[in-house]
Protein backbone atom coordinates (compact mmCIF):
# COMPACT_ATOMS: atom_id res chain seq x y z
CA UNK A 1 0.00 0.00 0.00
CA UNK A 2 1.34 3.37 -1.12
CA UNK A 3 1.50 6.74 0.60
CA UNK A 4 -0.61 9.88 0.28
CA UNK A 5 -1.01 11.47 -3.19
CA UNK A 6 0.80 8.60 -4.94
CA UNK A 7 -0.44 5.27 -6.28
CA UNK A 8 0.38 1.60 -6.69
CA UNK A 9 2.91 2.64 -9.34
CA UNK A 10 5.48 3.50 -6.66
CA UNK A 11 5.99 -0.23 -6.10
CA UNK A 12 7.17 -1.00 -9.66
CA UNK A 13 10.75 -1.82 -8.56
CA UNK A 14 9.45 -4.10 -5.82
CA UNK A 15 6.93 -5.85 -8.09
CA UNK A 16 9.68 -6.61 -10.61
CA UNK A 17 12.15 -7.76 -7.95
CA UNK A 18 9.62 -10.00 -6.22
CA UNK A 19 8.57 -11.53 -9.54
CA UNK A 20 12.18 -12.30 -10.45
CA UNK A 21 12.59 -13.94 -7.05
CA UNK A 22 9.55 -16.14 -7.54
CA UNK A 23 7.16 -14.30 -5.24
CA UNK A 24 3.68 -13.15 -6.20
CA UNK A 25 3.21 -9.44 -5.53
CA UNK A 26 0.07 -7.30 -5.67
CA UNK A 27 0.11 -3.48 -5.44
CA UNK A 28 -3.23 -1.75 -4.86
CA UNK A 29 -4.60 1.77 -5.17
CA UNK A 30 -6.16 3.09 -1.99
CA UNK A 31 -9.36 5.18 -2.19
CA UNK A 32 -8.64 8.67 -3.54
CA UNK A 33 -5.47 7.59 -5.34
CA UNK A 34 -4.40 6.35 -8.77
CA UNK A 35 -7.23 4.60 -10.57
CA UNK A 36 -9.52 5.54 -7.66
CA UNK A 37 -8.74 9.27 -7.65
CA UNK A 38 -12.42 10.16 -7.94
CA UNK A 39 -13.15 8.58 -4.55
CA UNK A 40 -12.60 10.10 -1.11
CA UNK A 41 -10.14 8.48 1.25
CA UNK A 42 -11.42 6.89 4.45
CA UNK A 43 -9.66 4.44 6.74
CA UNK A 44 -12.59 2.06 6.43
CA UNK A 45 -12.26 2.15 2.64
CA UNK A 46 -8.53 1.48 2.90
CA UNK A 47 -9.12 -1.50 5.18
CA UNK A 48 -11.70 -2.90 2.79
CA UNK A 49 -9.22 -2.54 -0.07
CA UNK A 50 -6.54 -4.40 1.86
CA UNK A 51 -8.98 -7.13 2.87
CA UNK A 52 -9.98 -7.78 -0.74
CA UNK A 53 -6.34 -8.03 -1.78
CA UNK A 54 -5.47 -10.35 1.10
CA UNK A 55 -8.47 -12.58 0.39
CA UNK A 56 -7.21 -12.88 -3.20
CA UNK A 57 -3.91 -14.40 -2.06
CA UNK A 58 -3.47 -18.17 -2.10
CA UNK A 59 -1.66 -18.11 1.26
CA UNK A 60 -1.23 -15.57 4.10
CA UNK A 61 0.84 -12.72 2.63
CA UNK A 62 3.46 -10.33 3.93
CA UNK A 63 1.59 -7.01 4.08
CA UNK A 64 3.74 -4.06 2.96
CA UNK A 65 2.89 -0.39 3.34
CA UNK A 66 4.52 3.03 3.06
CA UNK A 67 3.40 6.11 5.02
CA UNK A 68 -0.41 6.20 4.74
CA UNK A 69 -0.22 2.65 3.43
CA UNK A 70 1.87 1.71 6.46
CA UNK A 71 -0.59 3.19 8.93
CA UNK A 72 -3.39 1.41 7.09
CA UNK A 73 -1.45 -1.86 7.09
CA UNK A 74 -0.90 -1.76 10.85
CA UNK A 75 -4.56 -0.92 11.47
CA UNK A 76 -5.57 -3.86 9.29
CA UNK A 77 -3.10 -6.27 10.87
CA UNK A 78 -4.30 -5.44 14.38
CA UNK A 79 -7.72 -6.91 13.58
CA UNK A 80 -6.93 -9.44 10.83
CA UNK A 81 -3.57 -10.92 11.70
CA UNK A 82 -4.87 -14.46 11.33
CA UNK A 83 -4.92 -13.74 7.59
CA UNK A 84 -1.31 -12.52 7.48
CA UNK A 85 2.19 -13.98 7.62
CA UNK A 86 3.77 -10.68 8.66
CA UNK A 87 3.82 -6.90 8.20
CA UNK A 88 6.55 -4.65 6.77
CA UNK A 89 5.97 -0.91 6.94
CA UNK A 90 7.92 2.27 6.22
CA UNK A 91 7.53 5.96 6.94
CA UNK A 92 4.98 5.53 9.71
CA UNK A 93 7.03 5.33 12.92
CA UNK A 94 5.31 8.21 14.69
CA UNK A 95 1.86 8.92 16.02
CA UNK A 96 -0.28 11.36 14.02
CA UNK A 97 -1.67 13.59 16.76
CA UNK A 98 -1.31 16.76 18.83
CA UNK A 99 -0.93 20.42 17.95
CA UNK A 100 1.28 19.83 14.87
CA UNK A 101 -1.51 17.68 13.42
CA UNK A 102 -4.11 20.38 14.10
CA UNK A 103 -1.98 23.03 12.41
CA UNK A 104 -1.22 20.76 9.43
CA UNK A 105 -4.91 19.96 9.01
CA UNK A 106 -5.75 23.68 9.00
CA UNK A 107 -3.14 24.46 6.35
CA UNK A 108 -4.11 21.41 4.28
CA UNK A 109 -7.76 22.46 4.33
CA UNK A 110 -6.86 25.91 3.03
CA UNK A 111 -4.66 24.47 0.26
CA UNK A 112 -7.39 22.02 -0.75
CA UNK A 113 -9.94 24.84 -0.88
CA UNK A 114 -7.67 26.96 -3.08
CA UNK A 115 -6.83 24.11 -5.45
CA UNK A 116 -10.36 22.77 -5.82
CA UNK A 117 -11.23 24.85 -8.93
CA UNK A 118 -8.13 23.53 -10.72
CA UNK A 119 -8.82 19.92 -9.83
CA UNK A 120 -5.94 19.53 -7.39
CA UNK A 121 -5.75 16.40 -5.25
CA UNK A 122 -4.64 18.02 -1.99
CA UNK A 123 -8.03 17.12 -0.48
CA UNK A 124 -6.61 13.59 -0.10
CA UNK A 125 -4.25 14.97 2.55
CA UNK A 126 -7.10 16.49 4.54
CA UNK A 127 -9.05 13.24 4.20
CA UNK A 128 -6.03 11.27 5.44
CA UNK A 129 -5.46 13.56 8.42
CA UNK A 130 -9.13 13.40 9.36
CA UNK A 131 -9.09 9.61 9.09
CA UNK A 132 -6.02 9.20 11.30
CA UNK A 133 -6.82 11.90 13.84
CA UNK A 134 -7.24 10.22 17.21
CA UNK A 135 -6.13 6.85 15.85
CA UNK A 136 -3.27 5.23 17.77
CA UNK A 137 -0.84 3.33 15.57
CA UNK A 138 1.03 2.29 18.73
CA UNK A 139 -2.19 0.69 19.92
CA UNK A 140 -2.36 -1.23 16.65
CA UNK A 141 1.26 -2.29 16.91
CA UNK A 142 0.89 -3.67 20.44
CA UNK A 143 -1.90 -5.98 19.29
CA UNK A 144 0.00 -7.56 16.40
CA UNK A 145 1.46 -11.01 17.07
CA UNK A 146 2.82 -11.82 13.60
CA UNK A 147 6.37 -10.62 12.74
CA UNK A 148 6.70 -6.88 12.08
CA UNK A 149 9.46 -5.07 10.19
CA UNK A 150 10.03 -1.29 10.25
CA UNK A 151 12.10 0.01 7.33
CA UNK A 152 12.81 3.75 7.47
CA UNK A 153 14.98 6.13 5.50
CA UNK A 154 17.54 7.81 7.76
CA UNK A 155 16.31 11.26 6.58
CA UNK A 156 12.62 10.51 7.11
CA UNK A 157 11.08 12.90 9.68
CA UNK A 158 8.40 10.30 10.45
CA UNK A 159 10.93 7.94 12.04
CA UNK A 160 11.55 10.10 15.12
CA UNK A 161 9.43 7.83 17.37
CA UNK A 162 10.79 4.54 16.03
CA UNK A 163 12.50 3.67 19.34
CA UNK A 164 9.18 4.14 21.10
CA UNK A 165 7.65 1.79 18.56
CA UNK A 166 10.31 -0.84 19.27
CA UNK A 167 9.68 -0.53 22.99
CA UNK A 168 5.93 -0.89 22.47
CA UNK A 169 6.39 -4.20 20.67
CA UNK A 170 9.58 -6.04 21.63
CA UNK A 171 10.87 -8.27 18.84
CA UNK A 172 10.03 -5.83 16.06
CA UNK A 173 12.73 -5.67 13.40
CA UNK A 174 14.12 -2.24 12.48
CA UNK A 175 16.25 -1.24 9.50
CA UNK A 176 17.29 2.37 8.85
CA UNK A 177 18.49 2.91 5.28
CA UNK A 178 21.35 5.46 4.96
CA UNK A 179 20.78 8.35 2.55
CA UNK A 180 17.09 7.62 2.03
CA UNK A 181 14.18 9.86 2.93
CA UNK A 182 10.49 9.22 3.46
CA UNK A 183 9.94 7.32 0.19
CA UNK A 184 12.57 4.76 1.08
CA UNK A 185 11.42 2.14 -1.44
CA UNK A 186 12.08 4.53 -4.34
CA UNK A 187 15.05 6.39 -2.82
CA UNK A 188 16.91 3.14 -2.14
CA UNK A 189 15.11 0.33 -3.97
CA UNK A 190 17.98 -2.15 -3.80
CA UNK A 191 18.35 -1.78 -0.03
CA UNK A 192 14.59 -1.90 0.45
CA UNK A 193 14.22 -4.99 -1.72
CA UNK A 194 16.97 -6.72 0.23
CA UNK A 195 15.09 -6.22 3.49
CA UNK A 196 11.86 -7.32 1.83
CA UNK A 197 13.45 -10.52 0.54
CA UNK A 198 15.07 -11.17 3.93
CA UNK A 199 11.64 -10.83 5.56
CA UNK A 200 10.14 -13.32 3.11
CA UNK A 201 12.99 -15.72 3.77
CA UNK A 202 12.42 -15.35 7.51
CA UNK A 203 8.74 -16.16 7.11
CA UNK A 204 9.71 -19.28 5.20
CA UNK A 205 11.81 -20.45 8.16
CA UNK A 206 9.41 -20.87 11.10
CA UNK A 207 12.19 -21.84 13.52
CA UNK A 208 13.44 -18.24 13.44
CA UNK A 209 12.00 -15.79 15.95
CA UNK A 210 11.97 -11.96 15.72
CA UNK A 211 14.02 -11.60 18.89
CA UNK A 212 16.48 -9.12 17.37
CA UNK A 213 17.00 -7.25 14.13
CA UNK A 214 18.44 -9.43 11.40
CA UNK A 215 18.98 -6.44 9.12
CA UNK A 216 21.43 -3.57 9.09
CA UNK A 217 22.08 -1.66 12.35
CA UNK A 218 19.67 1.16 13.07
CA UNK A 219 20.78 4.72 13.69
C-alpha positions in Angstrom: 0.0 0.0 0.0 1.3 3.4 -1.1 1.5 6.7 0.6 -0.6 9.9 0.3 -1.0 11.5 -3.2 0.8 8.6 -4.9 -0.4 5.3 -6.3 0.4 1.6 -6.7 2.9 2.6 -9.3 5.5 3.5 -6.7 6.0 -0.2 -6.1 7.2 -1.0 -9.7 10.7 -1.8 -8.6 9.4 -4.1 -5.8 6.9 -5.9 -8.1 9.7 -6.6 -10.6 12.2 -7.8 -7.9 9.6 -10.0 -6.2 8.6 -11.5 -9.5 12.2 -12.3 -10.5 12.6 -13.9 -7.0 9.5 -16.1 -7.5 7.2 -14.3 -5.2 3.7 -13.1 -6.2 3.2 -9.4 -5.5 0.1 -7.3 -5.7 0.1 -3.5 -5.4 -3.2 -1.8 -4.9 -4.6 1.8 -5.2 -6.2 3.1 -2.0 -9.4 5.2 -2.2 -8.6 8.7 -3.5 -5.5 7.6 -5.3 -4.4 6.4 -8.8 -7.2 4.6 -10.6 -9.5 5.5 -7.7 -8.7 9.3 -7.7 -12.4 10.2 -7.9 -13.1 8.6 -4.5 -12.6 10.1 -1.1 -10.1 8.5 1.2 -11.4 6.9 4.5 -9.7 4.4 6.7 -12.6 2.1 6.4 -12.3 2.2 2.6 -8.5 1.5 2.9 -9.1 -1.5 5.2 -11.7 -2.9 2.8 -9.2 -2.5 -0.1 -6.5 -4.4 1.9 -9.0 -7.1 2.9 -10.0 -7.8 -0.7 -6.3 -8.0 -1.8 -5.5 -10.4 1.1 -8.5 -12.6 0.4 -7.2 -12.9 -3.2 -3.9 -14.4 -2.1 -3.5 -18.2 -2.1 -1.7 -18.1 1.3 -1.2 -15.6 4.1 0.8 -12.7 2.6 3.5 -10.3 3.9 1.6 -7.0 4.1 3.7 -4.1 3.0 2.9 -0.4 3.3 4.5 3.0 3.1 3.4 6.1 5.0 -0.4 6.2 4.7 -0.2 2.6 3.4 1.9 1.7 6.5 -0.6 3.2 8.9 -3.4 1.4 7.1 -1.5 -1.9 7.1 -0.9 -1.8 10.8 -4.6 -0.9 11.5 -5.6 -3.9 9.3 -3.1 -6.3 10.9 -4.3 -5.4 14.4 -7.7 -6.9 13.6 -6.9 -9.4 10.8 -3.6 -10.9 11.7 -4.9 -14.5 11.3 -4.9 -13.7 7.6 -1.3 -12.5 7.5 2.2 -14.0 7.6 3.8 -10.7 8.7 3.8 -6.9 8.2 6.6 -4.7 6.8 6.0 -0.9 6.9 7.9 2.3 6.2 7.5 6.0 6.9 5.0 5.5 9.7 7.0 5.3 12.9 5.3 8.2 14.7 1.9 8.9 16.0 -0.3 11.4 14.0 -1.7 13.6 16.8 -1.3 16.8 18.8 -0.9 20.4 18.0 1.3 19.8 14.9 -1.5 17.7 13.4 -4.1 20.4 14.1 -2.0 23.0 12.4 -1.2 20.8 9.4 -4.9 20.0 9.0 -5.8 23.7 9.0 -3.1 24.5 6.4 -4.1 21.4 4.3 -7.8 22.5 4.3 -6.9 25.9 3.0 -4.7 24.5 0.3 -7.4 22.0 -0.8 -9.9 24.8 -0.9 -7.7 27.0 -3.1 -6.8 24.1 -5.5 -10.4 22.8 -5.8 -11.2 24.8 -8.9 -8.1 23.5 -10.7 -8.8 19.9 -9.8 -5.9 19.5 -7.4 -5.7 16.4 -5.3 -4.6 18.0 -2.0 -8.0 17.1 -0.5 -6.6 13.6 -0.1 -4.2 15.0 2.5 -7.1 16.5 4.5 -9.0 13.2 4.2 -6.0 11.3 5.4 -5.5 13.6 8.4 -9.1 13.4 9.4 -9.1 9.6 9.1 -6.0 9.2 11.3 -6.8 11.9 13.8 -7.2 10.2 17.2 -6.1 6.8 15.8 -3.3 5.2 17.8 -0.8 3.3 15.6 1.0 2.3 18.7 -2.2 0.7 19.9 -2.4 -1.2 16.6 1.3 -2.3 16.9 0.9 -3.7 20.4 -1.9 -6.0 19.3 0.0 -7.6 16.4 1.5 -11.0 17.1 2.8 -11.8 13.6 6.4 -10.6 12.7 6.7 -6.9 12.1 9.5 -5.1 10.2 10.0 -1.3 10.3 12.1 0.0 7.3 12.8 3.8 7.5 15.0 6.1 5.5 17.5 7.8 7.8 16.3 11.3 6.6 12.6 10.5 7.1 11.1 12.9 9.7 8.4 10.3 10.4 10.9 7.9 12.0 11.5 10.1 15.1 9.4 7.8 17.4 10.8 4.5 16.0 12.5 3.7 19.3 9.2 4.1 21.1 7.6 1.8 18.6 10.3 -0.8 19.3 9.7 -0.5 23.0 5.9 -0.9 22.5 6.4 -4.2 20.7 9.6 -6.0 21.6 10.9 -8.3 18.8 10.0 -5.8 16.1 12.7 -5.7 13.4 14.1 -2.2 12.5 16.2 -1.2 9.5 17.3 2.4 8.9 18.5 2.9 5.3 21.3 5.5 5.0 20.8 8.4 2.6 17.1 7.6 2.0 14.2 9.9 2.9 10.5 9.2 3.5 9.9 7.3 0.2 12.6 4.8 1.1 11.4 2.1 -1.4 12.1 4.5 -4.3 15.0 6.4 -2.8 16.9 3.1 -2.1 15.1 0.3 -4.0 18.0 -2.2 -3.8 18.3 -1.8 0.0 14.6 -1.9 0.5 14.2 -5.0 -1.7 17.0 -6.7 0.2 15.1 -6.2 3.5 11.9 -7.3 1.8 13.4 -10.5 0.5 15.1 -11.2 3.9 11.6 -10.8 5.6 10.1 -13.3 3.1 13.0 -15.7 3.8 12.4 -15.3 7.5 8.7 -16.2 7.1 9.7 -19.3 5.2 11.8 -20.4 8.2 9.4 -20.9 11.1 12.2 -21.8 13.5 13.4 -18.2 13.4 12.0 -15.8 15.9 12.0 -12.0 15.7 14.0 -11.6 18.9 16.5 -9.1 17.4 17.0 -7.2 14.1 18.4 -9.4 11.4 19.0 -6.4 9.1 21.4 -3.6 9.1 22.1 -1.7 12.3 19.7 1.2 13.1 20.8 4.7 13.7 
